[in-house]
Amino acid sequence: MTNEEQKIPKWFLGLAIFLVIWNFMGVAAFFQHILISEEALQALPQNERELYGNYPAWTKVAFALAVLGGLAGSISFLLKKKIAKPLFLFSLIGIILQMGHSLFIAKATDVYGPGAAVMPVMVTLIGIFSLWLANHFIAKNWIS
C-alpha cells in the first residue's frame, strides 16, 4: 500500500459502495420504466398513462445517460479512477435534462402532487454531490 493510499479515509469505501447501490437502483428504475408492459401501463390511472405517454424519446436517452453515467462513475470510485469525474458530469447533465422535463415541461406534480418533486430534487442533489466528490477526491489524490 502506498503512502497516498494510506491517506484515504475509511469512509471512502462506504460512500463508494453507497453510490454504487444508489446508482444501481437508478439503472433498475430505468429498465422498469422502458420495459413496462402494456398490461402494467393500462393498470395505471388515466392521468398517469397520459403523463407516461407524453415523455419524448430524448428523455429516455437522458435517463439512460443519468443512471449509466452515475453507475459507471461510482464503480470508478471503487476502482479509485478519476474517470469518475466526467462520468458524473455526464450523469448530472442527464439528470438535469430528465428531471427538468419531468417537473417543468411534463408537469409531473400536476399528476402526482407536490411530493413528486422530492425524488427529482434528491437525485439532482446526489448528482451534484457525486461530481463534487470526484473533484474533491482528485484534489486529494485519492483517485488517479
Backbone as numpy.savetxt, mean C-alpha at the origin, in Angstrom:
# Nx Ny Nz CAx CAy CAz Cx Cy Cz
29.50 -10.39 11.21 28.65 -9.21 11.21 29.54 -7.98 11.21
29.28 -7.06 10.28 30.10 -5.85 10.21 29.69 -4.88 11.29
30.54 -3.89 11.52 30.28 -2.88 12.52 28.99 -2.12 12.21
28.75 -1.82 10.90 27.54 -1.09 10.52 26.30 -1.93 10.77
26.36 -3.25 10.52 25.21 -4.10 10.76 24.88 -4.15 12.24
25.90 -4.04 13.11 25.66 -4.06 14.55 24.92 -2.82 15.02
24.98 -1.72 14.27 24.32 -0.48 14.64 22.81 -0.53 14.39
22.36 -1.48 13.60 20.93 -1.57 13.28 20.16 -1.93 14.54
19.18 -1.12 14.90 18.43 -1.41 16.13 17.58 -2.68 16.00
17.26 -3.25 17.14 16.50 -4.50 17.17 15.10 -4.34 16.57
14.53 -3.16 16.68 13.17 -2.95 16.17 13.11 -2.95 14.64
14.26 -2.80 13.98 14.30 -2.77 12.52 13.63 -4.00 11.93
14.02 -5.18 12.40 13.47 -6.42 11.87 11.96 -6.52 12.10
11.53 -6.16 13.30 10.09 -6.21 13.61 9.29 -5.28 12.72
9.80 -4.09 12.49 9.13 -3.13 11.63 9.09 -3.63 10.19
10.20 -4.18 9.72 10.25 -4.72 8.36 9.24 -5.85 8.20
9.15 -6.73 9.18 8.18 -7.84 9.12 6.75 -7.30 9.13
6.49 -6.31 9.98 5.15 -5.69 10.00 4.80 -5.15 8.62
5.73 -4.45 7.98 5.46 -3.87 6.67 5.25 -4.94 5.60
5.98 -6.06 5.70 5.75 -7.17 4.76 4.33 -7.70 4.93
3.91 -7.92 6.18 2.56 -8.44 6.44 1.51 -7.43 5.98
1.69 -6.17 6.32 0.76 -5.10 5.91 0.59 -5.07 4.39
1.73 -5.09 3.69 1.68 -5.01 2.24 1.17 -6.31 1.61
1.44 -7.43 2.24 0.88 -8.69 1.74 -0.65 -8.65 1.85
-1.18 -8.07 2.92 -2.63 -7.92 3.04 -3.17 -7.01 1.93
-2.39 -6.00 1.56 -2.78 -5.14 0.45 -2.83 -5.90 -0.86
-1.85 -6.77 -1.10 -1.85 -7.60 -2.31 -3.07 -8.52 -2.31
-3.38 -9.10 -1.16 -4.56 -9.97 -1.06 -5.84 -9.18 -1.36
-5.93 -7.96 -0.84 -7.11 -7.12 -1.12 -7.20 -6.78 -2.60
-6.05 -6.53 -3.22 -6.03 -6.25 -4.65 -6.61 -7.42 -5.45
-6.11 -8.63 -5.16 -6.61 -9.79 -5.91 -8.07 -10.07 -5.60
-8.49 -9.84 -4.37 -9.90 -9.99 -4.03 -10.75 -9.00 -4.84
-10.22 -7.80 -5.01 -10.94 -6.76 -5.75 -11.05 -7.10 -7.24
-9.94 -7.50 -7.85 -9.98 -7.72 -9.30 -10.56 -9.08 -9.68
-10.59 -10.02 -8.75 -11.09 -11.35 -9.07 -12.47 -11.62 -8.49
-13.17 -10.57 -8.09 -14.50 -10.75 -7.51 -15.41 -11.45 -8.53
-16.13 -12.42 -8.05 -17.02 -13.16 -8.94 -18.27 -12.34 -9.23
-18.91 -12.68 -10.32 -20.16 -12.00 -10.67 -21.21 -12.25 -9.59
-21.20 -13.43 -9.02 -22.15 -13.77 -7.95 -21.91 -12.87 -6.73
-20.66 -12.71 -6.34 -20.34 -11.85 -5.19 -20.68 -10.40 -5.49
-20.43 -9.98 -6.72 -20.75 -8.61 -7.12 -22.26 -8.38 -7.06
-23.03 -9.33 -7.52 -24.49 -9.19 -7.51 -25.07 -9.23 -6.10
-24.34 -9.80 -5.16 -24.80 -9.85 -3.77 -24.64 -8.51 -3.05
-23.86 -7.61 -3.65 -23.67 -6.28 -3.05 -24.91 -5.43 -3.23
-25.14 -4.47 -2.33 -26.25 -3.53 -2.54 -26.03 -2.75 -3.84
-27.10 -2.26 -4.42 -27.06 -1.58 -5.71 -26.04 -0.44 -5.74
-26.04 0.40 -4.70 -25.12 1.54 -4.71 -23.66 1.10 -4.68
-23.35 -0.01 -4.01 -21.98 -0.54 -3.98 -21.60 -1.13 -5.34
-22.56 -1.81 -5.98 -22.30 -2.35 -7.33 -21.99 -1.22 -8.31
-22.78 -0.14 -8.23 -22.55 1.00 -9.12 -21.19 1.63 -8.85
-20.84 1.79 -7.58 -19.53 2.34 -7.24 -18.43 1.44 -7.77
-18.56 0.16 -7.55 -17.56 -0.81 -8.01 -17.40 -0.74 -9.53
-18.49 -0.60 -10.24 -18.46 -0.55 -11.70 -17.94 0.75 -12.27
-17.87 1.79 -11.43 -17.43 3.10 -11.91 -15.92 3.34 -11.77
-15.19 2.34 -11.34 -13.74 2.50 -11.24 -13.11 2.18 -12.58
-12.42 3.14 -13.20 -11.78 2.88 -14.50 -10.58 1.94 -14.34
-10.14 1.39 -15.45 -9.04 0.42 -15.45 -7.76 1.00 -14.86
-7.51 2.28 -15.08 -6.26 2.86 -14.56 -6.19 2.81 -13.05
-7.35 2.79 -12.36 -7.32 2.71 -10.90 -6.84 1.33 -10.45
-7.13 0.31 -11.25 -6.62 -1.04 -10.93 -5.10 -1.09 -11.12
-4.61 -0.40 -12.14 -3.16 -0.32 -12.36 -2.51 0.42 -11.18
-3.13 1.51 -10.74 -2.61 2.27 -9.59 -2.63 1.40 -8.33
-3.70 0.64 -8.14 -3.83 -0.26 -7.00 -2.70 -1.29 -7.03
-2.46 -1.88 -8.20 -1.39 -2.87 -8.35 -0.03 -2.24 -8.04
0.22 -1.05 -8.56 1.47 -0.34 -8.30 1.63 -0.09 -6.81
0.56 0.31 -6.16 0.60 0.61 -4.73 0.97 -0.63 -3.91
0.26 -1.72 -4.13 0.47 -2.88 -3.26 1.71 -3.69 -3.64
1.99 -3.83 -4.93 3.17 -4.59 -5.33 4.45 -3.81 -5.03
4.42 -2.49 -5.24 5.57 -1.66 -4.87 5.81 -1.69 -3.38
4.73 -1.63 -2.60 4.87 -1.68 -1.14 5.41 -3.01 -0.66
4.91 -4.11 -1.24 5.40 -5.43 -0.83 6.87 -5.59 -1.21
7.22 -5.21 -2.43 8.62 -5.32 -2.86 9.52 -4.41 -2.01
9.04 -3.23 -1.67 9.82 -2.33 -0.83 10.03 -2.89 0.56
9.01 -3.48 1.14 9.15 -4.02 2.49 10.04 -5.27 2.49
9.96 -6.07 1.45 10.88 -7.21 1.33 12.31 -6.70 1.18
12.47 -5.59 0.46 13.80 -4.98 0.32 14.35 -4.54 1.68
13.47 -4.06 2.56 13.91 -3.74 3.92 14.49 -4.98 4.60
13.75 -6.09 4.50 14.23 -7.33 5.12 15.60 -7.73 4.58
15.81 -7.48 3.29 17.08 -7.82 2.66 18.12 -6.71 2.81
17.72 -5.62 3.48 18.59 -4.46 3.72 19.11 -3.85 2.42
18.20 -3.70 1.45 18.54 -3.14 0.14 17.87 -1.78 -0.03
18.65 -0.82 -0.53 18.10 0.53 -0.67 17.20 0.70 -1.89
17.02 -0.35 -2.66 16.01 -0.29 -3.73 14.63 -0.07 -3.12
14.52 -0.26 -1.82 13.26 -0.01 -1.12 12.75 1.41 -1.37
13.66 2.37 -1.44 13.24 3.77 -1.61 12.45 4.00 -2.89
12.96 3.66 -4.08 12.13 3.88 -5.28 10.89 3.00 -5.30
10.98 1.81 -4.71 9.79 0.95 -4.67 8.69 1.58 -3.82
9.07 2.15 -2.67 8.07 2.82 -1.83 7.57 4.11 -2.48
8.41 4.77 -3.27 7.96 5.95 -4.00 6.90 5.56 -5.03
7.17 4.51 -5.80 6.17 4.03 -6.77 4.88 3.63 -6.05
5.03 2.96 -4.92 3.87 2.56 -4.14 3.06 3.78 -3.71
3.74 4.80 -3.21 3.04 6.01 -2.74 2.32 6.71 -3.90
2.94 6.75 -5.05 2.27 7.33 -6.23 0.99 6.54 -6.52
1.07 5.22 -6.51 -0.11 4.39 -6.74 -1.17 4.63 -5.68
-0.76 4.74 -4.42 -1.70 4.99 -3.32 -2.43 6.31 -3.55
-1.68 7.35 -3.85 -2.29 8.67 -4.03 -3.28 8.67 -5.20
-2.89 8.04 -6.30 -3.80 7.97 -7.46 -5.06 7.19 -7.12
-4.88 6.01 -6.54 -6.03 5.15 -6.26 -6.94 5.75 -5.19
-6.35 6.16 -4.08 -7.16 6.69 -2.98 -7.76 8.04 -3.34
-7.02 8.83 -4.10 -7.56 10.11 -4.56 -8.79 9.91 -5.42
-8.72 8.94 -6.33 -9.89 8.66 -7.16 -11.05 8.18 -6.30
-10.78 7.25 -5.42 -11.83 6.67 -4.58 -12.55 7.73 -3.76
-11.79 8.61 -3.14 -12.38 9.60 -2.25 -12.94 10.82 -2.96
-12.24 11.30 -3.98 -12.61 12.60 -4.54 -13.32 12.53 -5.89
-13.12 11.46 -6.63 -13.80 11.33 -7.92 -14.98 10.38 -7.81
-14.72 9.16 -7.32 -15.80 8.18 -7.18 -16.69 8.49 -5.99
-16.17 9.26 -5.05 -16.91 9.67 -3.84 -17.43 8.46 -3.05
-16.50 7.58 -2.70 -16.85 6.37 -1.94 -17.52 6.70 -0.61
-17.23 7.86 -0.06 -17.86 8.23 1.21 -19.37 8.45 1.05
-19.84 8.76 -0.16 -21.27 8.89 -0.40 -21.97 7.54 -0.27
-21.25 6.46 -0.55 -21.82 5.12 -0.48 -21.61 4.51 0.90
-20.40 4.63 1.43 -20.04 3.95 2.68 -20.08 4.85 3.91
-20.24 6.16 3.70 -20.24 7.08 4.83 -18.83 7.60 5.11
-18.72 8.50 6.09 -17.43 9.12 6.38 -16.36 8.12 6.82
-16.76 6.99 7.36 -15.81 5.97 7.78 -15.00 5.42 6.62
-15.49 5.61 5.40 -14.78 5.12 4.21 -13.47 5.87 3.99
-13.28 6.98 4.67 -12.03 7.75 4.53 -10.94 7.23 5.45
-11.29 6.43 6.44 -10.30 5.97 7.42 -9.20 5.14 6.77
-9.56 4.12 6.03 -8.56 3.23 5.43 -7.69 3.98 4.42
-8.25 4.78 3.51 -7.38 5.53 2.59 -6.40 6.45 3.31
-6.83 7.10 4.37 -5.94 7.97 5.12 -4.84 7.14 5.78
-5.21 6.02 6.40 -4.23 5.16 7.06 -3.23 4.59 6.06
-3.72 4.12 4.92 -2.83 3.57 3.89 -1.87 4.64 3.38
-2.38 5.84 3.16 -1.53 6.94 2.68 -0.47 7.29 3.71
-0.85 7.36 4.97 0.13 7.66 6.02 1.20 6.58 6.14
0.80 5.33 6.04 1.79 4.25 6.09 2.70 4.30 4.86
2.14 4.66 3.71 2.96 4.82 2.51 3.99 5.93 2.66
3.56 7.06 3.22 4.48 8.17 3.46 5.54 7.76 4.48
5.11 7.10 5.54 6.03 6.65 6.58 7.05 5.66 6.02
6.61 4.76 5.16 7.52 3.77 4.56 8.60 4.45 3.73
8.20 5.44 2.94 9.18 6.17 2.14 10.13 6.95 3.04
9.61 7.57 4.09 10.46 8.27 5.04 11.45 7.30 5.68
10.95 6.12 6.08 11.83 5.11 6.67 12.96 4.72 5.72
12.63 4.53 4.46 13.66 4.17 3.48 14.75 5.24 3.44
14.34 6.49 3.40 15.32 7.59 3.42 16.14 7.57 4.71
15.47 7.36 5.83 16.14 7.33 7.13 17.13 6.17 7.22
16.69 4.99 6.77 17.55 3.80 6.82 18.77 3.96 5.92
18.58 4.58 4.76 19.70 4.83 3.85 20.68 5.81 4.49
20.15 6.88 5.08 21.01 7.89 5.73 21.81 7.28 6.88
21.23 6.32 7.58 21.91 5.66 8.70 22.81 4.52 8.25
22.83 4.24 6.94 23.59 3.11 6.38 23.12 1.77 6.93
21.83 1.66 7.23 21.27 0.40 7.69 20.89 -0.48 6.51
20.66 0.17 5.36 20.40 -0.57 4.12 21.35 -0.02 3.07
21.74 -0.88 2.16 22.70 -0.43 1.14 22.40 -1.06 -0.21
